[in-house]
Amino acid sequence: LHKYIKPKDKVLVVGCGNSELSEQMYDVGYQEIINIDISEVVITHMKERNSVQRPKMAYITMDLMQMDFEDSCFQVVLDKGTLDAIMTDESEKTVENVNRMFSEIGRVLQVGGRFVCISLAQE
């Protein structure tokens, strides 16, 4: 990830879940990280897990398809598995959700920003 994300970048992790990726990034110098997930239970757990050791890292309950952030406010949007979770089939509803996801990501990314997608999907 070092090739695509710089330590001073403002990073949005979409669909963070209970992944340790943000924690590992924070621990090696990436401290401008905001994590969002639609699950309030997950966000509460992650806040508790990281509040002392990683005080600058934020966890917010938010729907990726309708984010509350201003336009062009992140240099990087990082997705590890969220696209996989949304793209379960090729139905019209799924394609619509994927398009909404990418529209929102494009909206919050700065010009020249990077979308980094880590997918575990296989066929």
Disulfide bonds with the S-S distance in Angstrom:
none
